Amino acid sequence: MASEERLRAVVAPVCAASGAELFDLEVRPGLVRVTVERTGGIDLESLAEVSRAVSDALDDAGGEDPDGHYELEVTTPGVERRLRRPEHFAAAVGERVALRTAPGTAGERRVEGEVVEVDSRSVVVSTGTGVRRVAFADVDRAHTVFDWRAALSGADGPGPEAVAGVPSTTSERATTS
């Protein structure tokens, strides 16, 4: 299977040409998940357009495309964004996050709080009981935490109309030649 970085080099310019930004790319056996975003949000029609363009680019990529049969999933990060790469954490400075550390990591496995600092190897989260630095290598899973109560009440949040407009994913089956 083509490496994630080589596929990223194929997919990122296609997303940009479609008016979207590549947020994340995940390659698993039988699955290529492309996560895109756009300032101001992205509607379902635009998401489908990006999906078609990415599918065509992967078909035309030759040696850079995933091997065999795979499902292409094009989606948005949503309001609770999964954080997988250091740049995801850097973009979340000032936001509330929840993360789970890998088994065997010192301290509590579950950490929730505000991201206050990010460097090339770790993230610093301010929790209700102090500050915790977690190396990226020790992060099992992480995501931003959306305050649903505030959003639905209108207090300190975008309101229910912003939440209601979040599109779902679009998927299609693709086969390499």
Secondary structure, 3 states (H helix, E strand, C coil): CCCHHHHHHHHHHHHHHCCCEEEEEEEECCEEEEEEECCCCCCHHHHHHHHHHHHHHHHHCHHHCCCCEEEEEEECCCCCCECCCHHHHHHCCCCEEEEEECCCCCCCCEEEEEEEEECCCEEEEEECCEEEEEEHHHEEEEEECCCHHHHHHCCCCCCHHHHHCCCCCEEEEEECC
